């Protein structure tokens, strides 16, 4: 609980302004509009989700030198000591390692929540500024939004946590128990609504990019209600029961209610309606099916991005995060072992351009290049494979034995392209680019809506089909086949979500909320890559699928453990199975 009492004024910030000096006291900060805004900037720097691993030691370290995609069926992380490899994929956790295994902001989260409460308690003291008359109102909305977002970042990881809507003073010291999951969700939703009532739809001032808006608050509400309605939380039977079943409400609702899916559908629809009415946001469709998807993730502040983490700028291949994401041939030998290698398990999600499944033969074949050319255009905008061009500097990939781009730690023969714009040089003189970690974008809202509609209505409606098809159409893919039942449409939406939101930090958590981790080849079982070879006298490439790893999984990992150091104090119950 000492964490809950901590509250430093200084906080790191690389994306707007320098935070206030540690020499200033709290009264000094809230007597000055500029200092208050800098204090708020620190909340963003500490609280905004970030999927990139920017360090091996601080609160932006990711899974040590890895990212979430290496800890699920999306990919294999080339860094052997990344926590995806040394912890998740071998089911090697303990009750005190979660801040290193996945949640580096475990402690900082409570400091950030304290800062949000500090702002909400003192914002009305900030002098009125004629140059920015909406500052106090907007700042209050941002603090409500960040309090909701930061608390949610804890709740979907651990279940119910202590709700704190005021700062704790030394005289308030108490060992606060966990609130129920339902109470936590309700608290977050109230803050989303408060934020939405106070925030603008959009900022024309470029210095405000990366700050919360009304649309972001609605997007957060949509995500929260979607997760809350999902099988992990919305169930009569938890993944593992507490010894006392009365405590199961800490890790879920304790019952199943289909109405929760309707609330999720309504929230997604409200967010989509706000997107349409804003005039600022929408699916990006200005390019071609071969470029639209890539533009969304490679171009900051495009109209599809609702909110992004703008803390880090000017990425080079020789430095984090790209140096750990790219193989050694691409990062100027900065790391001896690096790279993100998508699995064949994941590649098989991509359909052919006509909407049918790709013709993968698990016994092998000589038509590898033909298969790749047949796939959904998003495939080549997400990853590279044999014969696919990286950019004009590097040319076509050759992952065959002895090939230019074959590296020793590549177990799959696929390399992640996403987050590395084609303009980025891999050989000196190196240049730099900026890509922002996307927190919310419009495509997610359509997928949220389709999933929730299907579950709430018991079968896919025309609106549910349309919400998926609009995303497929902008990438040149045909509409989903009609006549599906609830289960078939559910699987279609989950597949579409995997492809559209690939490597954006969603899959790792979707697997949990859907409770599909035990399925073969998802979080446990055989992970496949390819062996590839050239055929003498032919331009064809032979491939053979092979198991590069058999992963392990425990049901207890559907939620993270509460750190044992807190449990041992006697006021907080540990999650079941830990």
N, C-alpha and C positions, 0 to 999 in steps of 0.2 A: 504493500500500500504506500510505501515511500514514493513510488513512481507517481501515484495519484496526487501526492502533495507537491511534487516538483513542478517548477514553472519558471524557467529562465526567460528573460526578456530577449536575449540575443538568439537568433536562429539563422541558419545559412540560407542564402538566397542568391541564385545566379541568374535569375531571369527577369527581374524588373529593377529593383533598386537595392542599394545596400541597406541591411537592417539597422535598426537603431543601435547605438553604442551601448555596451554593457554598463557604461558609467551613468546612463540615464535611469532614473527610477520610474516606476509605473506612472506616477502623477505627471511627470514630465512628458511621457509618451502621449497620454490622453489629453494633454493641454495643447497639442500641436497636430493639425490634420496630417501633415506630411509624415511625421513620426508614427502616427497611428496607421497610416497606409503601409509603411514599411514593416510595422509589427504584423499586420495582416499578411503581407507578403511572406513572412516567415512561416505562417500557418500553411500557405500553399506549398512552400518548399518542403515542409516536413510531412504534409498530409496527402498530397496528390499521389495516386497510384503510379507506379513506374515499373514497367516490365523489363527494361534494360538493366544489365548488371554493370554499374558504373564504378565499382570498387570491390576489393576483396575483403574489406574490413568494416565499412561504415554502414549506415542505414539504407543506402542505395546499392547494396551489394548483390541483390538477387539471391539465387541459390549458390552462394560462394561465387564461382566464376561462371555460373550457368544461368539459365532462365527456365521458366515453367514448362516450356515445350519439351525440354529434355527429360522431364519427369512424367510424361504421359506418352500416348501413342503417336504424337506429332513427330517426334524426332529423337535422335540420340545425340547427346552432347559430347563433342570431341574432347573436352577437358575432363580427364578421367577422375580428377578429385572434386569436380563440381558435385554439389549435394544431390543433384538428380541421379548421378551414378553411384555415389557412395552412401546415399541414404534412401531416397525414394524407390529406386528400381530394384533394390535388394531388401526392402522393408526393414531398414535399420534405423529406427528412431528410438529416442528415449524421452522421458517426461521433462527433461530440461534442455533439449537441444533444438526446440522448434524455432528459436530466433536465428539459428544458423541453418536449419534445414529448409525453412521457407519464409519466415516472417521476421525480417531484420528490424522492422519497426515495432516489434512487440512492446518494448518499453517506451519508445518515443510517442506511441499513439496516445498514451495518457497525458503526456506533456502537451501534445497538440490539442487535445480536447480541453485541457485547462485553459489554454490560450484562447480557444473559441469562447469559452465561458467568460473569460476576462473581458473580451471585446464586447460581448452582449451585456455585461453588467456595467460597462463604463462608456460605451459609445455615445451616449447622450450627453456626456460631458465635453465632447470634442467641440471646439468653437465652430460656429456656422461659417462656411466659406462661400462667399458670393461667386467665386470663380467655379465652384463645384457644389452647387446647392443641394444636390442629391447624395452627397458623399455619405452622410450618416445613415440615411435610409438604405443605401446600397451596401454599405459595409455591414450593417446588421443582417441583411439578406445573405451576404457572402459568409458571414460567420455561422448562420443557421445551416447553410448548405454544407460548409466544411465540417461542422459538427455531425451532421447526418452522414456524410460520406466517410469520415474517419471512423465513426462508431460502427457503421456498416462493414467497413473493412475488417473489423474485429469480429462482428457477430456471425458473418457467414463462414468464418474460419473456425470459431470456437463454440458457437451457440450463444445462449444468453450470457450477458456480462453485466457488471454493475452499471446502472444508468446514473450519470452525473450531469445535472443541469445547473450546477453552481460550483464555484471553486471551493475546495476544501481548505480550511485554515487549520493551523496546529491545534486550536481548541476544538475543531470538529472531528479530530482523528477518531476513526472508527473502522473496524474491519467489515467492509461492506460485502454482503453476499451477492451472488449472481441473481439477476432478474430473469424472469422467464423469457424464452425466445419470443413469445407473442408480445410481451410488454416492450421488448427491445425494438421489434419491428414497428409497433405502434408509435413509439417515441421517434424513430427515424422518419416515419411518414409525416408526423406532425411538423417536424423541422423542414422536410421537403416542401410542404404546403406553405409554411411561413416564408421560406426562401423564395418560392415562386411568386408570392404576393408582393415581394419587395424588389425583385431584380428585373433588369431590362432584358429584352429578348436577345440583344446583340450589342456589341461595342464597335463603334466606328473608329474610336481612338485605338491606334495600334498598340499603345502601351498597356491597354487593358486586355489584350488577347491573352487567353489562358485563365481568365477569371470566370467565376460562376455566372450563369445567366438563368433566366426563367426556364429556358428550354433544357438546360443542363439539370435543373432541379426536377423537371418532369421526366427526364431520361433516367435519373437516379431512382425516382419513384417507380418507374416501369421495371427497372432491373430488380429492385428490392422485392416487389410483389411477385415477379416471375419466380425468383429463387424461393420465396416463401411458400408459393403454391406447389413447388416441385416435390417429388417423392421423398427426398431426404428429410424434409421438414413437415410436409403436409401428409401425415400418415397416422394410422392407428397403431402401428408397430414400429418402434425406432430401429435403427440399424443394429444397435445393441442396447438392451435395457439396463437402466440402473437397478441395483438390488432392491431399492424402494421405487416402484413404478411411479410414485407421485413426483419424483424428480425428473421424469422423462420430459416434462414441459420446459426444462432447461435446454434441451437439444432439439426441440420441435414443438409443434402445436399440441401433440398428444392425441390428435384425432385427424381423420380425413374429412375435408369439406370442399366439395366441388365449387362452391361459391368463391373460393380463393382464386381459382383460375379465372373466373369472370372479372374479379377485381383487377387481376393482372392484365386481362385483355382491355378493360376499360382504361387503365392507366397508360398502356401502350398507345391506344387510340387517341387519348387526350394529348399525348406527346406528339404523335404524328400530325394531328390537327394543328397544334401549335407550330410545328415545323412548316406546314403548308401556309399558314396565315402570316408567318413572320416575314416572308419575302426574302429571307437571307439564307435559309438552309434548304437542303434537298439532296436526293441522290445525284451523284456526279455522273452525267451522261453526255458531256460535251465532246468527248473523244470518240474512240472506236472500241469495239469489244476487245481488241488486243491491247488497248492502253488505258481504258477507264479505271479498272481496278488498281493498277499500279499507280496511277495519278493520285488516288485517294490516300495511299499510305506514304507516298514520296513527296507530296507537296503540302507544306504546312498551310493551315488556315484556308483550305479549300472548303467549299460550301457544304460538304458532307460531314465535316468534323464539327461536332457540337462542343466538345471540350477536350483539350489535350494538355499534357504535362510539358511545359516549355522551359523547364529548369536548365536543361543542358543544350549547348549549341556547338556547331563546328566540329562535326565528327570526321576523323580520318581513319583509314583502315589500319593504321599502326597503333591506335589507341582504343581504349574502351569507349563504347561497348562493342564496336565492330571487330576489334582484334580478337575477341573471344568467340564471336559469332562466325567468323570467316576462317576457312582453312589457311594453312601456311602459305600456299601459293598466292593468296590474295592479300596477306597482311604484312608483307615486307619482313617476314620472319620474326615478327615481334613476339610471338608465342611459339613454343616448341610443339604444343599440342592444343589445337583449337578447332573450331568449326561447329556448325549445326547441320546435322545430316538427317533429313526427313526419312521416316521409315516407309517401307513398302506398304505396311499396314495402312498408313495414312494416305499414301499416293493412290491407293485403290479406291478411295472415296471419290476421286475425280471421274466423272462420266465422260463418254465420248461426246463430241459436239452435237450428235443427233439425239442425245439424252439417254442412250443405252449404256450399259456397263462396258468398261474396257475389256479387251480380250486378253487378260492376263492368264497365262498357263503356268500353274505352280510347279510343273515339271520342267519348265524352261521352253525357250523358243528362239527363233532367228529374226523375229520381227519387232525388236525393241524400238527402233527408230519410228516404225510405222505406228506403234502404240502411242508413243509420245506425241506425234503429230496429230493424232486423232482426238486428243484430250481437250476438255474445257479450257478456253483461253486463259482462265485464271491460273491454270497450272504453271505456265511459263512466266506469269507475272508474280508468282509466289516462290518458285524454286527453279533451279537449273538441273539438267540431267544430260546424259550422253547426247552429243550432237546439237545441243541447244546453245545459242550464242549468249555469252555473258554481257559483253558490250563490244564496241569497236576496238578497244585496247586489247582485250583478252582473246576475243574470238570464240569459237565453239569449244564446248567442254569435251575432254577426252578422259573418261574415268576407267578405261580399260587398264589391265595390268601393264605397267610401263608407260602409261599415258601421261601427258603433261600435267593433268590435274588430279591424278590419283595420289592420295596421301595415305600414310600408314594407318591413321586412325579413322578413315572413312569406311564405315561398315555397311553403308546403304547404297552408295553410288548416286546419291542425290544431295545437293547443297542448297541451303536456304539463300534465296535472292532477296526476300522481303527485308525491308529496312536498309537496303544498300542501293541507292539510286544509281542508275547506269552511268551517270556523269562522274562518279567517284573513281579516281585513279588508284590502281593497286601497285604501281611502280613509281619510283621517284622521277620528277619532283611530285610529291603527293599534294593533292588538293583537299578541300573539306566541303562537307555539305551539312545541312541541318535537317533532321527528321524529328518530329515530335511523337512521343508515345501517346497514342490515341486512347482516351478514357471513355468517351461516348461518341458514336457516330450514327447517322440516320439509318444505315442498313440494319444495325442491331435492333432498332425499334420495330422495323417491319418483321424481323424474325421473331422478336418477342410477341408481337401481335398474332402472328400465324400460329405459333405454338400454343399460346393461351386460349385463342379462339377454339382450336381443335379440342383441347382438353376440356374446356368449359361446356361446349355444345355436344360433345360425344361423337362428332363427325366433322369433317372439314367443310366449312361453308365456302361460298364463292369469294367472300372477303379474305378468308384464310389462304385460298389458292392465289388470289391476286397479290397478297402481301409477299409471297415467295416468288411469284413469277416476275414481279417488277425488278427484283434483284437479278434473277437469271437473265432477263431480257437485256439488261444493260451490259452483260458480258457475252451476249450472242448465244445464250443457251435457250433451248426450246422450253415451253411451259411444262410444268409437271403434268403427267398423265391424269386424266380425270377418273372419277369413280373409285377413288381410294376409300378405305374405311379408316377409322380413327387410328388404329395401330400402324397401318401402312403410311398414312400421312405423317404420323409422329416420326417414323423413321426417316421419311423424306426431309422433314424439317431439320432433324438432327444432323443429317448428312449435309444439308445446305449450310447449316450454321457452322459445321466444322470447316467447310471450304471457304465460305465468305469471311469468317472471322479468324481464319488460320493465323497462328503465331501472333495473336493480339492479346494473349493471356486469358482467353475464354475457355478453351477446351479443358484445361486442367480442372476448372471449377464446374463446368457443365457435366463432366463425367461423374462428379460427386453428387451434384444435386439430382441427376437422373438415376443415381445408384446403379451404374453399369460398370463399375471398376472391375468387378469379378469376371466380366465377360472375357473370353479368351482373346488375347491380343490387344486389350485396351490398357489396363494397368497391370495385368499379370499375364503370364503365359509367353508364347513365342512372339518375338519381334523379328521381322524379316527385312533383309536388305537384298541386294543383288550381287551376283558375280557377273561380270561382263567381259566379253572377249571379241576381238576382231575375227572375221571369217576370211581366211586367205583367198584372194581372188574375187572378193565381193565387197560391196559397200555396206552390207548388212552387219548388224551387231547381234551376237548371241548373248542371251541372258539366262541365268539360273537363279531363282529365288533361294535364299538360304537363311537359316535362323542364325542371327548374330548374338542373340541374348534371350534368356528366359527369365522374365521378371517376376517378382513376388509382390504380394499385396495382402494386407490385413484389414478386416472390416472396421477395426477401431480407427483407421486413418480417414474415414469419412469426415470426421472432425478432428482438428488438432487437439493435442493435450494442453490443459492448463499447466503452466509451469509448476513443477512440484514444489519449488521454493515457496510459492503462494499457498498451495494446498496444505503444506505442512504447518502453516500458521493457524489452520483450523477453521477458517471462515468461508472457504470457497471449495465447492465440490469438484472433484476431478471428473472429466468425461469418462464414460464407460469404456473398458478395454485397456485403459492406460494404468 
